[in-house]
Amino acid sequence: MKDYIKEIEAALERYLPQGDYAEQRLIDAVRYSLALPGKRVRPSLTLAFAELCGGSVEAAIPFACAVEMVHTYSLIHDDLPCMDNDDYRRGQLSNHKVYSEDIALLAGDALQSMAYAAMLGDEAVAAVGGERAARAARILAEKSGLIGMVGGQAIDLSMEHREVGIDLVRLMEEKKTANLIEAACMMGCVVGGGGEEQIKAAGQYAHAIGLAFQIVDDILDVTSTAEELGKPIGSDQENEKNTFMSLLGMERCRALVKLLTAEAVEALSAFEGDTSGLADFAEKLANRRK
């Protein structure tokens, strides 16, 4: 994964305009959020599944970058005062605290457009073929759109200041968090040449680790520190948010993380190659401290 991160971060910089532009402040705002230190989970998974299906990192890089661009746009927008109103992201000031709300909003918009330009550009199409590139782009659009990630954020907003059941919380997190991870893994399979069984299994793996990832996030919001996480803690309880922790409690949350991690590892049996790295990755996500 460390090798993947180096490749991804070098490639992300290549997608940014170089030189002086009239819209330089917007470009700087995009670069600021893309360059914030992060785990690069989603794009790394795109590369891992592409290689697992027989593809190359070089061919899959535009699609990995596209996933990270969409993820970054979602974080910029999530932090805005009209959404979660967070001042810090990844240990640094949120985009709108540095560049103002209007530029942050536009930076998110620009990143979404950049993602599709990367996937459907000449380099990407030449590397994987037009059909695979188009299918990968459609997966990302569906998983991040109206009834995907964005829909999940809308459900999240609708639940504020009212009590809801665990089923709605799970649905919200499936859309808001797991869907983009599903897109990352499925896109890797598509551009790597995987078959329908592998694409489906990648989605199942991602769905399980995506939910587990969010449950661990809910746990850390209660048990960690702002210094460890790089963002404020305790905001879920302060904002009276419905979370896995608030509805299930610590013991049941940890048990569910364990179950979901086992489901993720089981899904990898659909692949013939070495999946030990992906299995280990699922375990590490379940036991992370930040």
C-alpha positions, 0 to 999 in steps of 0.5 A: 500500500505504501508503494501505491500511495507514492504512485497515487500522490505523484499522479494526482499532482500531474492532473493539476494545471501547472503555471499561472491561471486567472483562477489560480486561487481555485487551483490552489484550493484543489491542490490544498485538499488533494495534498492533505496527508491521508490513508489513500484507502480508496485509490489504493484498493482500486490499484490492488484489485486491478493487479489482482485481476491481471491489470497494471498499476500504470493503466489503473492510475487514472481511475484510482486518482478519480476515486480520490478526487471524488472522495476529496470533493466529498470531504470538502463539502462535508466540512462546510458550515451548511453540512457538518461544519468542521474546522479541521480535516486530516489535522489541518484546517478545512478547505473553507477555513483557508480559502473561504466557503465559496471557493471551497464549494467550487473546489469540490465541484471542480474535483468531481469534473476532474475525476471524469476527465481523468477516467475518460481522457485519452491516456485512460482509454488507450490503457484499458479500452473505451468500454472498460473506461466507460463502465468504470466511470458509470460505476463511480457516477452511480455509487457517488451520486443521487442514491449513492454517496450524495444520497447518504449525506441527504439521509444523514441530514434528514436524521438530525435532531430526531431519533431513528432506528439502526436500519436507517443508520445502516442504510445511510452509512452504506450509501455515504461511506461504503458505496465509494469504497465499493466503487473503488474496488469494483472499478479496479476489477473492471479496468484490470479485466476481471469477470462478473464474479470478481466484480461482484465479490469486490463489491461485497468485500468493499461493502463489508470493510466500508461498514466496518470502517464507519463503525470504527470511526464511530467508536474512535469519535468516542474513544480517541483524541483530536490529536490522534484522529486529526479532526474534532472528536465527540462531535457525534454526541454533541450534535445528537447524531444517530450512530452505530455507537449511540444505538448499539453501544461499544460491545455490539459495535466491536462484534459487528466490526469483527463479523464484517471483517470476516465477511470481507475476507470470505469474499476474497475467495472468488479470486485466484491470485494472492489475496493475503494483502487485502485480507490483512488490510481488512484486519488492519482497518478493523483495528486502526487507531486513527 
